Amino acid sequence: MTTINKNKPPGAGKPFGVPKKPFAPPEMPVRQGGFGASDVAVLMGLNPYAHPIKAWLNWFGMGSFKGSALMFQGHRLESEFATEYLEQNPDAVECWSGERVHCPEPVSFCWATPDFIVKDTSGGFRGLEIKAVGARQESRWENGKVPTEYEVQCRWCMLATGLKRWDIHAHFLGSGRSSTVEFLHDEQTESNMVSSVLAFKLAFIDTATPPPRDGESKGYEKQITRAFPLSLPDILETTDDKVQQAFALNRAVSDASAVLSGLKADLKTIMGTSEAMESPWGRITYKTQKNGVRPLKFHQKKEGE
């Protein structure tokens, strides 16, 4: 286990009150080759909103990130809700914003980034996870419940930091109320999580084999299509010549369009106030329409005219 520094515990970054860096989507190379705390519930199949393929794609650097407006709002309000937690828990006397810490063996390829680390009046430390919960998700937190994927995230943070307690403080954006749930270290649960991560790595990462889809999983389809916009690589291989031709024609059309724009500008200047011009190749009109627009139009002669 990680050794606890009595002055500043693992995972503790800047003192609370020092502005955190503005939230930005995590870069995929940073997530490549490992799993973060939020990935663990995904690869265990315990997150109803993400298929294990997401964790697999992230490992190989093929993942994508698209945050919701609510998620970005939650990150902006983290410090405010942490203040709310501190006001409601007078035994919390010191607080740091979190920073990444790697897990011990045998899962040292994994990490966790706590939201906050808190020191209490007894001198002990605990972790703090902040969640901003939208109205549609509030029912998942009824009667003191915590969605499974968030519990796994908190317990993985305990594994990484070596702390024995992790609080999750939820602020419900719809009603304005808040709720705090305390998780204590559980060796059996921790062992189960480690076993699941190692089994996933052995079966799917070490063999470079994507995890199987679960029936008609929309989550699976979404993650795959983000990683491979034209579906799977074998489709690209069979249409490589067509793709190449399409790109070449697209470039030619783009270049021709730029040249044509210049020629049109020159012709408009030449025509001045004239509304039509005859040529061996066809007729050019430059008439003002009822809406005030004066387009330049080409009426090309048909073959044989």
PALO-698991 format. One record per residue: residue in three letters; x, y, z of N, C-alpha, C, CB in turn. Coordinates in pm, whole numbers, padded with zeros to 5 digits, always signed. Last residue first. Glycine has a CB too. Example, Ala and Ser with C-alpha at 12.3 -4.5 7.8 and 13.67 -1.06 7.14 Angstrom:
<recs>
Ser+01285-00225+00708+01367-00106+00714+01290+00003+00787+01408-00060+00572Ala+01319-00569+00780+01230-00450+00780+01320-00330+00780+01131-00447+00905
</recs>
This chain:
<recs>
Glu-02540+02255-08086-02601+02386-08107-02501+02481-08175-02650+02445-07972Gly-02393+02027-08033-02464+02032-08163-02527+02165-08189-02569+01926-08170Glu-02444+02025-07687-02366+01971-07797-02449+01970-07925-02317+01829-07763Lys-02564+02337-07562-02568+02192-07570-02490+02147-07693-02714+02141-07575Lys-02398+02604-07400-02460+02548-07521-02456+02396-07516-02388+02600-07648Gln-02474+02713-07067-02384+02648-07160-02457+02589-07280-02306+02540-07089His-02517+02976-06911-02610+02893-06985-02529+02828-07098-02733+02975-07040Phe-02439+03097-06594-02383+03045-06719-02483+02950-06783-02247+02972-06694Lys-02486+03399-06408-02528+03264-06446-02472+03226-06582-02681+03254-06447Leu-02444+03591-06129-02385+03564-06260-02416+03419-06295-02230+03592-06261Pro-02707+03764-05953-02615+03652-05973-02562+03643-06116-02685+03523-05938Arg-02797+03998-05762-02760+03998-05904-02658+03886-05930-02701+04138-05946Val-03075+04058-05548-02951+03985-05574-02924+03983-05724-02959+03840-05518Gly-03324+04166-05515-03210+04257-05516-03077+04191-05544-03203+04327-05388Asn-03538+04004-05547-03487+04017-05410-03362+04105-05402-03455+03879-05353Lys-03572+04002-05822-03667+04077-05740-03617+04099-05598-03800+04005-05736Gln-03233+04033-05964-03358+03964-05934-03447+04050-05844-03330+03828-05868Thr-03045+04159-06227-03088+04182-06088-03223+04116-06067-03095+04334-06056Lys-02834+03952-06431-02956+04030-06409-02987+04043-06260-03074+03965-06483Tyr-02644+03843-06625-02605+03914-06502-02718+04011-06468-02466+03990-06520Thr-02562+03554-06820-02656+03657-06777-02613+03715-06644-02799+03600-06767Ile-02405+03424-07100-02385+03461-06959-02484+03572-06927-02236+03507-06932Arg-02425+03147-07326-02473+03280-07286-02447+03301-07137-02625+03295-07318Gly-02155+02972-07496-02286+02985-07434-02314+03128-07393-02296+02895-07315Trp-01930+02962-07643-01955+02847-07554-02091+02854-07486-01846+02839-07448Pro-01901+03195-07781-01907+03069-07858-01945+02948-07771-01773+03043-07925Ser-02129+03422-07610-01995+03370-07638-02009+03242-07718-01915+03345-07507Glu-02296+03715-07495-02295+03595-07578-02149+03553-07602-02369+03620-07714Met-02430+03844-07202-02313+03838-07289-02318+03706-07365-02179+03852-07206Ala-02642+04071-07017-02615+03945-07087-02491+03958-07175-02737+03902-07172Glu-02667+04312-06893-02739+04200-06832-02709+04068-06901-02888+04227-06837Ser-02431+04569-06808-02493+04480-06907-02555+04359-06837-02388+04435-07013Thr-02289+04717-06629-02436+04723-06618-02507+04633-06720-02483+04866-06636Gly-02019+04503-06626-02070+04631-06574-02219+04628-06556-02032+04745-06667Met-01867+04308-06748-02005+04327-06791-02064+04457-06740-02090+04211-06745Ile-01619+04324-06614-01625+04347-06759-01767+04380-06803-01574+04223-06835Thr-01694+04255-06354-01635+04387-06380-01645+04423-06529-01487+04389-06334Lys-01781+03997-06395-01876+04096-06343-01825+04237-06369-01899+04075-06191Leu-01541+03876-06475-01650+03889-06571-01754+03992-06525-01718+03754-06592Asp-01394+03880-06234-01344+03953-06351-01457+03978-06452-01229+03875-06418Ala-01551+03712-06076-01530+03850-06033-01483+03936-06150-01427+03856-05918Lys-01524+03473-06219-01656+03536-06206-01642+03683-06167-01742+03462-06102Leu-01253+03419-06178-01301+03448-06313-01437+03517-06309-01310+03318-06396Gly-01253+03362-05902-01175+03473-05956-01222+03516-06094-01029+03436-05961Ser-01416+03136-05897-01455+03256-05821-01382+03379-05872-01428+03237-05671Leu-01262+02954-06042-01389+03002-06097-01435+03129-06026-01497+02893-06086Val-01053+02903-05862-01024+02967-05992-01150+03029-06049-00964+02864-06092Ala-01197+02776-05658-01122+02899-05629-01092+02976-05757-00991+02866-05556Ser-01296+02555-05792-01390+02651-05735-01321+02783-05706-01454+02595-05608Ala-01066+02412-05846-01142+02470-05958-01237+02577-05908-01219+02361-06033Asp-00999+02329-05587-00908+02416-05661-00981+02487-05774-00789+02335-05718Ser-01224+02166-05529-01191+02280-05444-01102+02381-05516-01123+02233-05316Val-01199+01973-05727-01319+02058-05724-01292+02184-05642-01439+01981-05665Ala-00957+01857-05646-00968+01920-05777-01086+02015-05783-00980+01813-05887Arg-01030+01752-05397-00926+01855-05403-00934+01930-05536-00785+01791-05385Asn-01219+01566-05479-01260+01672-05388-01159+01787-05391-01275+01618-05244Leu-01061+01396-05629-01164+01475-05695-01209+01591-05609-01282+01387-05731Ala-00901+01291-05421-00838+01359-05534-00939+01449-05605-00778+01257-05632Phe-01094+01168-05255-01014+01278-05202-00950+01359-05315-00906+01225-05108Ala-01187+00973-05435-01279+01075-05383-01203+01195-05329-01367+01015-05273Gln-00962+00815-05474-01019+00889-05587-01108+01003-05539-01097+00795-05677Gln-00934+00710-05212-00827+00790-05271-00880+00876-05387-00713+00699-05320Val-01173+00566-05190-01146+00675-05096-01041+00768-05154-01100+00620-04959Lys-01132+00377-05388-01243+00471-05401-01223+00592-05310-01376+00402-05367Asp-00915+00236-05286-00900+00307-05413-01009+00410-05433-00901+00209-05528Asp-01024+00129-05044-00913+00223-05040-00900+00304-05169-00783+00149-05014Thr-01215-00050-04977-01258+00067-05054-01148+00171-05065-01381+00130-04990Thr-01108-00245-04819-01172-00287-04944-01214-00170-05031-01293-00373-04913Glu-01017-00096-04599-00922-00167-04684-00982-00204-04819-00872-00293-04613Leu-01249-00007-04477-01160+00090-04540-01064+00022-04637-01082+00168-04434Ile-01339-00245-04373-01420-00178-04475-01334-00077-04550-01543-00109-04411Asp-01151-00299-04179-01154-00386-04297-01240-00327-04407-01207-00525-04259Pro-01195-00107-03972-01083-00091-04065-01091-00179-04190-00955-00122-03995Leu-01553-00022-03941-01432-00095-03903-01323-00088-04011-01465-00240-03874Ser-01680+00308-03996-01698+00174-03944-01562+00108-03924-01786+00090-04039Leu-01573+00556-04042-01627+00482-04156-01647+00335-04123-01535+00496-04278Pro-01476+00631-03785-01590+00701-03845-01651+00631-03966-01548+00838-03886Phe-01380+00472-03528-01368+00441-03671-01488+00504-03744-01362+00285-03696Ala-01444+00591-03288-01304+00552-03313-01280+00528-03461-01268+00426-03232Arg-01715+00630-03313-01630+00745-03284-01484+00713-03316-01643+00787-03138Thr-01804+00372-03355-01816+00467-03465-01737+00594-03439-01961+00502-03488Ile-01749+00260-03101-01682+00209-03221-01687+00312-03334-01747+00077-03267Gln-01918+00403-02928-01774+00409-02909-01698+00364-03034-01733+00323-02789Lys-02172+00336-03036-02129+00475-03026-01978+00486-03015-02195+00543-02907Glu-02184+00058-03010-02187+00119-03143-02134+00261-03140-02330+00117-03198Tyr-02182+00039-02729-02076-00023-02809-02068+00043-02947-02101-00176-02824Gly-02420+00168-02663-02293+00220-02614-02176+00166-02694-02274+00185-02467Lys-02611+00004-02768-02593+00135-02830-02460+00196-02788-02709+00229-02794Ser-02605-00337-02813-02556-00229-02726-02536-00100-02804-02425-00270-02660Glu-02758-00579-02857-02770-00459-02940-02727-00337-02858-02916-00441-02991Gly-02524-00791-02701-02651-00779-02773-02651-00656-02862-02769-00773-02675Asp-02256-00658-02618-02359-00723-02538-02494-00703-02606-02361-00667-02391Arg-01946-00734-02786-02064-00651-02766-02168-00729-02687-02123-00605-02903Pro-01629-00820-02634-01747-00849-02717-01861-00755-02686-01793-00993-02697Pro-01334-00613-02645-01435-00689-02569-01560-00708-02652-01469-00616-02436Pro-01078-00661-02893-01183-00578-02833-01283-00663-02756-01255-00496-02940Thr-00755-00769-02833-00886-00815-02879-00995-00729-02815-00908-00965-02844Ala-00487-00769-02758-00535-00667-02852-00669-00707-02915-00431-00642-02962Thr-00403-00926-02557-00428-00994-02685-00474-00897-02794-00533-01103-02666Asp-00382-00748-02349-00262-00823-02388-00279-00894-02522-00227-00925-02281Ile-00656-00663-02344-00546-00570-02373-00423-00646-02424-00509-00489-02247Phe-00823-00889-02296-00850-00797-02406-00735-00703-02442-00969-00715-02373Ala-00732-01061-02091-00819-01111-02197-00826-01020-02318-00956-01132-02143Leu-00567-00905-01923-00518-01032-01977-00599-01075-02099-00523-01141-01870Lys-00737-00691-01857-00610-00666-01926-00559-00794-01993-00504-00612-01826Phe-00940-00829-01724-00971-00752-01845-00843-00728-01926-01038-00617-01809Ala-00797-00927-01505-00861-01021-01598-00893-00952-01730-00989-01080-01536Leu-00724-00690-01377-00620-00779-01430-00677-00878-01531-00551-00855-01315Val-00980-00594-01307-00893-00515-01395-00785-00603-01457-00827-00399-01316Ser-01070-00799-01138-01145-00766-01259-01057-00690-01358-01270-00685-01226Ser-00884-00787-00929-00896-00910-01009-00966-00883-01141-00972-01017-00931Val-00942-00532-00828-00809-00560-00884-00814-00682-00974-00706-00582-00771Met-01204-00575-00735-01178-00476-00839-01044-00504-00907-01179-00334-00780Asn-01162-00769-00536-01248-00800-00651-01221-00704-00767-01396-00794-00610Ser-01006-00624-00355-00950-00742-00420-01029-00779-00545-00948-00860-00323Glu-01195-00435-00271-01072-00391-00339-01010-00506-00416-00972-00335-00237Thr-01376-00603-00143-01418-00526-00260-01298-00481-00341-01503-00405-00217Gln-01210-00694+00066-01265-00789-00030-01309-00718-00158-01383-00864+00032Glu-01148-00459+00213-01042-00535+00147-01095-00630+00040-00965-00614+00250Asp-01275-00151+00216-01319-00289+00226-01222-00374+00144-01467-00307+00176His-01291+00168+00366-01211+00069+00295-01264-00072+00321-01064+00078+00337Leu-01607+00333+00348-01490+00289+00422-01420+00178+00346-01530+00242+00564Phe-01780+00617+00237-01736+00482+00206-01610+00452+00287-01708+00464+00054Glu-02057+00823+00300-01920+00785+00340-01893+00640+00303-01900+00806+00493Val-02233+01076+00133-02226+00935+00170-02080+00901+00195-02288+00842+00059Thr-02436+01360+00139-02301+01307+00154-02308+01162+00200-02218+01393+00253Ser-02629+01585-00056-02622+01460+00020-02478+01413+00024-02714+01351-00042Ser-02843+01873-00107-02717+01801-00118-02720+01677-00029-02599+01891-00081Arg-03072+02070-00314-03032+01999-00192-02899+01927-00215-03142+01898-00149Gly-03152+02178-00550-03063+02259-00467-03019+02190-00339-03129+02388-00434Ser-03306+02053-00741-03370+02090-00614-03284+02179-00526-03406+01966-00538Gly-03121+02040-00964-03263+02071-00979-03327+02124-00853-03336+01949-01023Leu-02869+01972-00873-02887+02101-00939-03034+02140-00952-02822+02099-01075Phe-02756+01843-00589-02861+01820-00687-02903+01954-00748-02984+01748-00623His-02441+01735-00509-02528+01852-00506-02628+01837-00621-02446+01987-00518Ala-02283+01492-00315-02362+01520-00435-02447+01644-00413-02452+01399-00472His-01987+01369-00213-02082+01476-00184-02153+01513-00314-02011+01601-00120Ile-01841+01097-00073-01891+01149-00200-02003+01247-00167-01941+01034-00295Asp-01543+01013+00101-01678+01071+00102-01714+01115-00039-01686+01191+00201Trp-01354+00748+00205-01380+00836+00091-01523+00884+00097-01352+00764-00044Arg-01093+00606+00395-01228+00663+00391-01239+00755+00271-01262+00741+00523Lys-00835+00526+00388-00933+00427+00431-01077+00480+00432-00898+00378+00569Leu-00579+00568+00138-00670+00621+00240-00781+00520+00268-00730+00757+00196Gly-00425+00488-00072-00403+00420+00055-00490+00472+00167-00260+00433+00096Thr-00457+00583-00329-00399+00674-00229-00364+00605-00098-00495+00785-00201Ala-00564+00365-00473-00450+00440-00525-00380+00522-00417-00495+00531-00637Leu-00780+00278-00315-00672+00185-00349-00547+00262-00391-00717+00090-00463Met-00937+00508-00318-00882+00459-00191-00765+00366-00215-00990+00388-00108Cys-01005+00511-00587-00924+00621-00534-00862+00583-00399-01010+00748-00518Trp-01170+00291-00590-01044+00283-00663-00949+00396-00618-01068+00291-00816Arg-01384+00391-00444-01305+00280-00386-01172+00263-00459-01385+00149-00391Cys-01480+00584-00623-01431+00623-00490-01342+00514-00430-01549+00652-00395Gln-01556+00418-00840-01459+00526-00859-01397+00568-00725-01525+00648-00927Val-01755+00263-00720-01631+00198-00769-01521+00303-00787-01657+00124-00904Glu-01944+00465-00680-01886+00395-00565-01754+00328-00604-01986+00290-00509Tyr-02003+00528-00942-01936+00629-00859-01877+00567-00733-02035+00739-00822Glu-02129+00301-01037-02007+00344-01104-01931+00448-01023-02040+00401-01242Thr-02360+00284-00870-02250+00189-00856-02120+00238-00918-02287+00057-00917Pro-02493+00577-00719-02477+00493-00839-02349+00410-00832-02477+00580-00966Val-02596+00555-00387-02495+00614-00476-02486+00523-00598-02354+00629-00404Lys-02870+00632-00167-02799+00545-00261-02697+00625-00342-02900+00476-00355Gly-03029+00777+00004-02888+00760+00038-02810+00670-00055-02878+00708+00174Asn-03280+00789-00121-03262+00711+00003-03114+00681+00033-03339+00580-00006Glu-03169+00836-00461-03272+00838-00357-03236+00748-00239-03406+00796-00414Trp-03011+00856-00681-02948+00886-00553-03047+00882-00437-02881+01022-00559Arg-03156+00828-00905-03056+00723-00880-02988+00741-00745-02951+00723-00993Ser-03304+01060-00924-03371+00941-00871-03273+00829-00840-03476+00891-00970Glu-03136+01242-01056-03155+01253-00910-03218+01128-00850-03242+01373-00879Gln-03106+01257-01323-03029+01154-01254-03058+01148-01105-02883+01177-01277Arg-03254+01472-01409-03289+01340-01463-03218+01227-01391-03256+01335-01610Ala-03130+01692-01284-03263+01649-01240-03297+01509-01287-03368+01746-01291Gly-02776+01624-01220-02888+01685-01291-03021+01625-01248-02870+01669-01441Val-02536+01672-00978-02636+01578-01029-02752+01652-01093-02687+01486-00916Ala-02203+01686-00935-02316+01774-00965-02420+01689-01038-02272+01900-01051Lys-01996+01549-00692-02080+01522-00808-02191+01627-00817-02141+01380-00799Ile-01674+01498-00561-01785+01591-00578-01863+01553-00703-01734+01738-00587Glu-01505+01313-00320-01551+01316-00459-01674+01407-00466-01584+01171-00512Leu-01239+01305-00106-01369+01368-00130-01396+01373-00280-01374+01511-00068Gly-01065+01107+00139-01084+01161+00006-01223+01220-00008-01061+01053-00099Arg-00902+01188+00452-01005+01120+00374-01011+01181+00235-01144+01129+00444Phe-00685+01160+00733-00716+01210+00599-00827+01126+00537-00591+01208+00510Gly-00643+01279+01077-00656+01178+00973-00694+01241+00840-00758+01074+01014Gly-00652+01460+01275-00526+01449+01201-00529+01346+01092-00415+01418+01295Ser-00892+01503+01387-00809+01402+01453-00672+01389+01387-00880+01268+01452Thr-01018+01680+01215-00970+01731+01343-00882+01632+01418-01087+01769+01430Asp-00899+01589+00880-00999+01612+00983-00935+01654+01116-01084+01487+01003Lys-00835+01684+00546-00778+01650+00677-00881+01681+00784-00644+01727+00703Val-00905+01566+00218-00947+01643+00335-00876+01591+00460-01100+01635+00352Ile-00866+01612-00125-00820+01536-00008-00845+01624+00114-00667+01495-00021Phe-01068+01601-00424-01011+01671-00310-00963+01570-00206-01113+01767-00248Asp-01080+01433-00652-01126+01572-00659-01059+01653-00549-01282+01580-00648Pro-00802+01220-00751-00909+01262-00659-00955+01404-00687-00861+01251-00514Thr-00729+01020-00992-00712+01163-00970-00826+01211-00881-00708+01241-01106Ala-00546+00718-01025-00667+00787-00982-00633+00934-00966-00725+00726-00849Trp-00430+00445-01235-00414+00564-01153-00550+00615-01107-00338+00674-01231Cys-00238+00160-01353-00361+00235-01331-00334+00355-01240-00470+00144-01269Phe-00017+00013-01350-00047+00077-01478-00176+00158-01469-00058-00029-01590Ser-00012-00118-01113+00061+00009-01119+00042+00081-01252+00208-00015-01095Val-00137-00341-01004-00210-00257-01100-00143-00119-01110-00360-00243-01058Pro-00042-00501-00799-00007-00538-00937-00079-00454-01044-00039-00685-00959Glu+00134-00201-00704+00132-00330-00773+00020-00417-00717+00269-00403-00760Pro-00068+00098-00654+00040+00004-00621+00033-00120-00709+00034-00035-00473Cys-00148+00367-00887-00185+00258-00797-00063+00172-00766-00297+00172-00859His-00052+00714-00892-00058+00579-00950-00086+00474-00845+00073+00546-01022Val-00235+01012-00888-00146+00924-00814-00162+00783-00872-00177+00927-00660Arg-00304+01350-00979-00295+01209-01015-00195+01134-00928-00256+01196-01161Glu-00456+01552-00722-00367+01534-00835-00348+01385-00859-00230+01606-00812Gly-00711+01767-00570-00644+01640-00599-00548+01647-00716-00744+01534-00625Ser-00682+02032-00331-00734+01979-00457-00651+01858-00496-00732+02088-00570Trp-00715+01992+00022-00630+02012-00095-00706+01968-00220-00496+01934-00081Cys-00800+02120+00343-00841+02058+00217-00742+02092+00107-00983+02103+00178Glu-00890+02096+00688-00795+02135+00585-00828+02058+00457-00648+02107+00630Val-01094+02011+00855-01025+02135+00889-00927+02182+00782-00951+02117+01018Ala-01390+01863+00924-01296+01878+00813-01226+02013+00829-01368+01867+00673Asp-01579+01881+01116-01457+01807+01152-01352+01812+01042-01490+01661+01184Pro-01799+02007+01003-01705+02090+01079-01579+02016+01123-01773+02145+01200Asn-01957+01975+00733-01874+01880+00808-01766+01956+00884-01811+01774+00713Gln-02077+02178+00599-02165+02079+00659-02090+01977+00744-02243+02008+00551Glu-01859+02318+00501-01950+02386+00593-02040+02287+00666-02036+02488+00518Leu-01754+02128+00327-01676+02169+00444-01763+02239+00547-01561+02261+00401Tyr-01961+02120+00131-01927+02001+00210-01853+02040+00337-01841+01904+00127Glu-01942+02381+00029-02067+02336+00090-02042+02215+00180-02173+02300-00019Thr-01688+02361-00084-01711+02455+00027-01837+02417+00102-01721+02601-00025Ala-01751+02184-00287-01657+02141-00183-01669+02232-00061-01511+02143-00238Phe-01912+02344-00441-01976+02232-00371-01883+02173-00265-02019+02124-00471Glu-01717+02524-00534-01833+02574-00459-01900+02462-00380-01935+02637-00555Ser-01546+02355-00671-01497+02424-00553-01611+02476-00467-01405+02540-00593Glu-01720+02268-00886-01661+02175-00789-01619+02244-00660-01540+02106-00850Leu-01823+02415-01092-01882+02437-00960-01821+02347-00852-02031+02413-00967Arg-01693+02331-01319-01679+02471-01280-01726+02496-01138-01757+02560-01376His-01783+02068-01328-01642+02094-01302-01619+02239-01259-01558+02063-01425Gly-02055+02111-01391-02017+02047-01266-01873+02073-01228-02041+01900-01274Gln-02033+02217-01648-02087+02301-01541-02047+02245-01405-02240+02312-01551Phe-01944+01992-01782-01856+02109-01775-01902+02204-01664-01853+02182-01910Met-02174+01833-01748-02046+01789-01693-01949+01906-01678-01985+01681-01782Leu-02367+01976-01888-02384+01956-01744-02252+01915-01680-02491+01848-01717Ala-02277+01953-02147-02278+02086-02087-02289+02075-01936-02395+02171-02142Ser-02063+01661-02176-02191+01730-02183-02179+01867-02118-02302+01646-02115Gly-01771+01581-02375-01837+01611-02248-01969+01683-02269-01746+01694-02160Lys-01624+01350-02542-01725+01450-02570-01804+01474-02442-01819+01405-02687Phe-01342+01193-02670-01403+01255-02553-01504+01359-02596-01297+01318-02462Ser-01224+00870-02771-01266+01006-02800-01335+01061-02677-01360+01013-02924Gly-00953+00634-02824-01074+00684-02761-01107+00825-02806-01060+00680-02611Met-00725+00521-02903-00826+00541-03007-00955+00598-02952-00855+00410-03079Gly-00524+00434-02734-00516+00569-02790-00616+00598-02899-00382+00592-02843Phe-00560+00197-02608-00484+00194-02733-00480+00330-02804-00544+00091-02826Trp-00717+00277-02390-00586+00215-02367-00499+00225-02492-00602+00067-02325Asn-00954+00362-02514-00868+00459-02446-00727+00404-02428-00927+00497-02309Leu-01058+00116-02600-01016+00216-02699-00923+00319-02637-01137+00285-02761Trp-01119+00003-02347-01026-00064-02439-00972+00035-02542-01097-00182-02511Ala-01309+00174-02245-01182+00161-02174-01077+00098-02265-01200+00077-02046Lys-01508+00126-02442-01456+00261-02420-01320+00255-02351-01554+00345-02336Ile-01584-00136-02421-01505-00100-02538-01443+00039-02521-01592-00104-02665Pro-01756-00152-02202-01612-00176-02181-01524-00142-02301-01590-00319-02144His-01988+00125-02250-01952-00015-02272-01801-00032-02245-01988-00060-02417Ala-02173+00341-02042-02052+00320-02123-02020+00171-02131-01932+00398-02063Tyr-02385+00362-01872-02377+00460-01981-02253+00443-02068-02380+00599-01924Pro-02380+00193-01657-02487+00173-01755-02477+00265-01876-02620+00193-01689Asn-02103+00038-01542-02148+00172-01579-02254+00158-01688-02029+00263-01627Leu-02009-00214-01504-02096-00159-01400-02141-00017-01427-02025-00165-01269Gly-01814-00349-01645-01953-00360-01691-02053-00304-01594-01986-00501-01720Met-01555-00313-01588-01623-00416-01509-01768-00435-01554-01619-00379-01360Leu-01496-00096-01743-01444-00226-01788-01504-00342-01708-01291-00228-01775Val-01638+00097-01586-01669+00074-01727-01622-00064-01770-01604+00183-01816Ala-01514+00101-01341-01653+00056-01346-01694+00025-01490-01748+00162-01285Val-01263+00202-01435-01274+00071-01371-01416+00017-01376-01226+00078-01226Asp-01254+00460-01529-01255+00351-01628-01289+00216-01565-01120+00342-01697Ser-01230+00629-01316-01361+00624-01381-01370+00513-01485-01392+00758-01447Ala-00958+00595-01251-01061+00549-01158-01198+00538-01224-01070+00643-01038Gly-00789+00489-01556-00816+00579-01446-00929+00526-01360-00849+00719-01498Phe-00552+00269-01697-00691+00294-01663-00698+00392-01547-00764+00163-01628Gly-00324+00269-01984-00360+00254-01844-00508+00281-01823-00277+00346-01756Gly-00256+00350-02243-00169+00257-02170-00200+00242-02023-00029+00300-02184Gln-00367+00690-02252-00325+00569-02321-00237+00482-02232-00251+00605-02450Arg-00425+00928-02145-00500+00815-02093-00454+00682-02152-00647+00835-02121Val-00264+01092-02295-00244+01091-02151-00312+00971-02088-00297+01221-02087Pro-00364+01064-02552-00233+01007-02523-00203+01000-02373-00126+01088-02591Met-00620+01200-02519-00615+01056-02527-00474+00999-02503-00664+01012-02660Glu-00665+01453-02280-00604+01413-02405-00586+01262-02407-00469+01484-02426Pro-00977+01547-02138-00850+01476-02124-00795+01434-02259-00866+01354-02035Pro-01102+01876-02185-01116+01733-02216-00982+01662-02204-01174+01714-02357Ala-01041+02086-01900-01031+02064-02044-01047+01916-02070-00895+02118-02102Phe-01102+02323-01648-01122+02187-01697-01113+02184-01849-01256+02131-01650Pro-00844+02537-01535-00973+02520-01602-00984+02380-01660-00991+02626-01712Lys-00679+02441-01232-00670+02469-01375-00809+02452-01436-00567+02375-01444Lys-00803+02592-00928-00763+02476-01007-00753+02518-01153-00863+02358-00989Pro-00693+02846-00706-00774+02807-00824-00716+02685-00894-00783+02924-00923Val-00680+02773-00371-00596+02807-00485-00669+02759-00610-00452+02742-00474Gly-00869+02653-00219-00876+02799-00229-00786+02850-00339-00839+02863-00097Phe-00669+02402-00075-00803+02445-00117-00809+02598-00116-00913+02384-00026Pro-00337+02361-00201-00430+02386-00091-00563+02437-00144-00370+02487+00009Lys-00278+02125-00472-00274+02260-00417-00370+02274-00299-00309+02362-00525Gly-00295+01792-00393-00225+01889-00476-00217+02024-00409-00292+01902-00610Ala-00288+01460-00286-00315+01599-00250-00231+01693-00334-00289+01623-00100Gly-00204+01208-00347-00321+01257-00419-00355+01401-00388-00438+01172-00389Pro-00094+01128-00020-00090+01103-00164-00218+01151-00230-00070+00953-00191Pro-00100+01407+00225-00123+01269+00180-00112+01253+00029-00259+01222+00224Lys+00114+01582+00414+00039+01597+00289+00021+01459+00227+00111+01694+00190Asn+00189+01498+00666+00178+01641+00637+00094+01666+00512+00316+01701+00620Lys+00201+01225+00669+00114+01289+00767+00097+01438+00741+00168+01268+00907Asn+00176+01022+00400+00255+01134+00450+00165+01215+00542+00312+01223+00333Ile+00133+00680+00383+00066+00807+00407+00164+00909+00464-00053+00788+00502Thr+00236+00465+00126+00265+00520+00258+00199+00657+00271+00417+00530+00282Thr+00028+00236-00043+00099+00362-00045+00119+00413+00097+00023+00465-00129Met+00083-00120+00000+00000+00000+00000+00087+00126+00000-00094+00000+00121
</recs>
